[in-house]
Amino acid sequence: MIYDYLIIGAGLGGLSAGLNLTSKNKKVIILEKNSLPGGMVSTFKRGRFEFDTSLYDIYDYGDKENEGDFQKLLKKFDIAVDTTLIPFNVLIKDDTNFQWEIKGNFEDWVLNIEEVKKGSTSGIKEFIKITKEVNEAVKALERNEEVSEEEYPNFYKYLDKTAMDALKSLKIPLVSINMLSFLWVNMGVNLSKLNFIDYALFMYKMIFKKDVILNNKNLDFTLKLVKKYQSEGGKIYYNSEVIKVEEKDHLFIVKTKDNLEYKAKNIIGDIFKKYFFRDLDYTENKDIIKLENARSEGANGIVVFLGLNKSREELGLNYYKYYHYNNLNSDICVKYMSNLDHNTYEVIVPNVVNEEASPKNTCVVILKKLYFGDVFRNLNKMNYEEIKENIAQDLINKFENDFGIDILEYIEEIEIATPLTILRYSGSLNGSLFGYSKKGYDGVINRLINYQDEEIPKISFVGASSVLGSGADNAFRSGVLVTDRLLKKGDDKDE
């Protein structure tokens, strides 16, 4: 059989691309190297605990009254999911003895900032208006519509600015900027390097499109996507690692590790372009490799999954998330994060929002510590286990000491994911959790504007490192955005 599209990788980008194409009656096959779909959105079991690897916040989902793009796309494909809105329920500390509790909604967040620093509200209100305009402008760009300076003046005004420069220009005090932007770690870039447009888009979702958590497991969600895809005629093969792609007579011949071959008119990769051109023996494209090398990998990190044999109430885990920073100023903080031993980390307690995240009278705790730079360069087969266990133990000790909570003696199950784990499973470049960083010159706007210039005939890419950048919502939307453009071009039609 000759497929219209062959998709390499069943991450959220690959799955949404498959869903969109099969809904238009295209012949599609997905080849996934692992035994399960989802990529970074997966689930694994240890003992009586079932851990989700991600999706503790689904951004851009919203509620019934104000639907986000993620929710709209799932409805488009007639996929129903069970979710719970996540209220702000966060405790934040840093090494300067700063402590801050956020509960309620975004309005409460702003009121708390005003209490700490009088005169912050006016600048933040102006920022909120700008996020609306930026979102509208970017949506127009995604639709390939003209975006005029007359209609979107603030979009053009802040197009080339960093998040820090833009927020300062709005006369928001630095301490208030730091409090407003404590979630910069969820984007993996500090404010003086993060493109303002990308920051504004992220904050727009936080303010207007409430984030949610799945009530079921990651795997339940991704299998539901697969089931819908298959019901539309799509094929998916697991344990099918692609090792070679070649082109012959206007068709792609795709070979897998188990010595099978597939033919397709078009290729879509839910993988890094660099891997495609470097590792799959496809004709080397020096221009693409040069572009890829110019991009910056996002932060990598250690993730520690804990199954505790006490309920979160018994342990005093009263917040959905705990954040600790070396310094709340992201630019100062990143300087520390280039060392293995730093004090910036995030802790998530899913049971606070979803009581059924673990068996009764137990709870799940996820500790995440990010790094910038090649801090794992000295890892080898001899010291790998020792180093990762030492980092995990140190992280648990830090959390106990910083927040006065005892969890060590109640650990029933523990699993530690390192950049090597993430690299091996998802294929993320050097184990990065964020794909390519959306820094100034390589933010979403640059990617959207240059999308056509960077196109390769009959080969496209989706996922976290594609046109929209990292995040589950962006990865999923990328699959639809890219395939909509391909369908409009009609690349799959016979020559």
Rosetta blueprint (number, residue, H / E / L):
1 M L
2 I E
3 Y E
4 D E
5 Y E
6 L E
7 I E
8 I E
9 G L
10 A L
11 G E
12 L H
13 G H
14 G H
15 L H
16 S H
17 A H
18 G H
19 L H
20 N H
21 L H
22 T H
23 S L
24 K L
25 N L
26 K L
27 K L
28 V E
29 I E
30 I E
31 L E
32 E L
33 K L
34 N L
35 S L
36 L L
37 P L
38 G E
39 G L
40 M L
41 V L
42 S L
43 T E
44 F E
45 K E
46 R E
47 G L
48 R L
49 F E
50 E E
51 F E
52 D E
53 T L
54 S L
55 L L
56 Y L
57 D L
58 I E
59 Y L
60 D L
61 Y L
62 G E
63 D L
64 K L
65 E L
66 N L
67 E E
68 G L
69 D H
70 F H
71 Q H
72 K H
73 L H
74 L H
75 K H
76 K H
77 F L
78 D L
79 I L
80 A L
81 V L
82 D L
83 T E
84 T E
85 L E
86 I L
87 P L
88 F E
89 N E
90 V E
91 L E
92 I E
93 K E
94 D E
95 D L
96 T L
97 N L
98 F L
99 Q E
100 W E
101 E E
102 I E
103 K E
104 G E
105 N L
106 F H
107 E H
108 D H
109 W H
110 V H
111 L H
112 N H
113 I H
114 E H
115 E H
116 V H
117 K L
118 K L
119 G L
120 S L
121 T H
122 S H
123 G H
124 I H
125 K H
126 E H
127 F H
128 I H
129 K H
130 I H
131 T H
132 K H
133 E H
134 V H
135 N H
136 E H
137 A H
138 V H
139 K H
140 A H
141 L H
142 E H
143 R L
144 N L
145 E L
146 E L
147 V L
148 S L
149 E L
150 E L
151 E L
152 Y L
153 P H
154 N H
155 F H
156 Y H
157 K H
158 Y L
159 L L
160 D L
161 K L
162 T E
163 A H
164 M H
165 D H
166 A H
167 L H
168 K H
169 S H
170 L L
171 K L
172 I L
173 P L
174 L H
175 V H
176 S H
177 I H
178 N H
179 M H
180 L H
181 S L
182 F H
183 L H
184 W H
185 V H
186 N H
187 M L
188 G L
189 V L
190 N L
191 L L
192 S L
193 K L
194 L E
195 N E
196 F H
197 I H
198 D H
199 Y H
200 A H
201 L H
202 F H
203 M H
204 Y H
205 K H
206 M H
207 I H
208 F H
209 K L
210 K L
211 D L
212 V E
213 I E
214 L E
215 N L
216 N L
217 K L
218 N H
219 L H
220 D H
221 F H
222 T H
223 L H
224 K H
225 L H
226 V H
227 K H
228 K H
229 Y H
230 Q H
231 S H
232 E L
233 G L
234 G L
235 K E
236 I E
237 Y E
238 Y L
239 N L
240 S L
241 E L
242 V E
243 I E
244 K E
245 V E
246 E E
247 E E
248 K E
249 D L
250 H L
251 L E
252 F E
253 I E
254 V E
255 K E
256 T E
257 K L
258 D L
259 N L
260 L L
261 E E
262 Y E
263 K E
264 A E
265 K E
266 N E
267 I E
268 I E
269 G E
270 D L
271 I L
272 F L
273 K H
274 K H
275 Y H
276 F H
277 F H
278 R H
279 D H
280 L L
281 D L
282 Y L
283 T L
284 E L
285 N L
286 K H
287 D H
288 I H
289 I H
290 K H
291 L H
292 E H
293 N H
294 A H
295 R L
296 S L
297 E E
298 G L
299 A L
300 N E
301 G E
302 I E
303 V E
304 V E
305 F E
306 L E
307 G E
308 L E
309 N L
310 K L
311 S L
312 R H
313 E H
314 E H
315 L H
316 G L
317 L L
318 N L
319 Y L
320 Y L
321 K E
322 Y E
323 Y E
324 H E
325 Y E
326 N L
327 N L
328 L L
329 N L
330 S H
331 D H
332 I H
333 C H
334 V H
335 K H
336 Y H
337 M L
338 S L
339 N L
340 L L
341 D L
342 H L
343 N L
344 T L
345 Y E
346 E E
347 V E
348 I E
349 V L
350 P H
351 N H
352 V H
353 V L
354 N L
355 E H
356 E H
357 A H
358 S L
359 P L
360 K L
361 N L
362 T L
363 C E
364 V E
365 V E
366 I E
367 L E
368 K E
369 K E
370 L E
371 Y E
372 F L
373 G L
374 D L
375 V L
376 F L
377 R L
378 N L
379 L L
380 N L
381 K L
382 M L
383 N L
384 Y H
385 E H
386 E H
387 I H
388 K H
389 E H
390 N H
391 I H
392 A H
393 Q H
394 D H
395 L H
396 I H
397 N H
398 K H
399 F H
400 E H
401 N H
402 D H
403 F H
404 G L
405 I L
406 D L
407 I L
408 L H
409 E H
410 Y H
411 I E
412 E E
413 E E
414 I E
415 E E
416 I E
417 A E
418 T L
419 P H
420 L H
421 T H
422 I H
423 L H
424 R H
425 Y H
426 S H
427 G L
428 S L
429 L H
430 N H
431 G H
432 S L
433 L L
434 F L
435 G L
436 Y E
437 S L
438 K L
439 K E
440 G H
441 Y H
442 D H
443 G L
444 V H
445 I H
446 N H
447 R H
448 L H
449 I H
450 N L
451 Y L
452 Q L
453 D L
454 E L
455 E L
456 I E
457 P L
458 K L
459 I E
460 S E
461 F E
462 V L
463 G L
464 A L
465 S L
466 S L
467 V L
468 L L
469 G L
470 S L
471 G L
472 A H
473 D H
474 N H
475 A H
476 F H
477 R H
478 S H
479 G H
480 V H
481 L H
482 V H
483 T H
484 D H
485 R H
486 L H
487 L H
488 K H
489 K H
490 G L
491 D L
492 D L
493 K L
494 D L
495 E L
